[in-house]
Amino acid sequence: MVKLIGAAMILFASTWIGFEIAGRLGKRTRLLREIKVALQSLEAEIVYSQKPLKAAADDLSGQLNRPLSEFFTQFSHILSSGGKSTKSAWSESLEQLAASSSLQKGELEVMKQFGETLGRHDLISQQKHIKLAMVHLEREETEAADRQQRYERMIKSIGFLCGLLVVIVLL
């Protein structure tokens, strides 16, 4: 009886680990979609409403889900405290976003490059930079969705099968 309970626990734990790892692929795809929506909203706030960057970041932090809401809150806070450039405020906020999310090197590089142009150009040029960043993020999202579709089921199965292998070896 104890062996069966132990075997069930091992099988459950390994399957759960497989589902957790596979879930990260889905989180990355969703986060990329949310970033694109955030950039579209930022474009609307800056170009059409002509709000200052700090006010636009405040508005976005209230509209978005975690971790992007925290990213824009941090960005707004750094801008309002003064002493740092827009580029360094964006970069510092991006570092915290990278630590708390499933973003990978490609997406972070696109966001970093976008941050270097943020607040440095007139409205038309800024709008072009936002659209360029969105094109790059679209490519990253397509790649992430493809990777999710290709590997998600396999990772879940591997988690279950590894647990089954451990149970068979131990019994």
ABEGO torsion letter per residue (X at the ends): XAAAAAAAAAAAAAAAAAAAAAAAAAAAAAAAAAAAAAAAAAAAAAAAAGBBAAAAAAAAAAABBOAAAAAAAAAAAAAAAEGBBAAAAAAAAAAAAAAABABBAAAAAAAAAAAAABGABBAAAAAAAAAAAAAAAAAAAAAAAAAAAAAAAAAAAAAAAAAAAAAAAAX
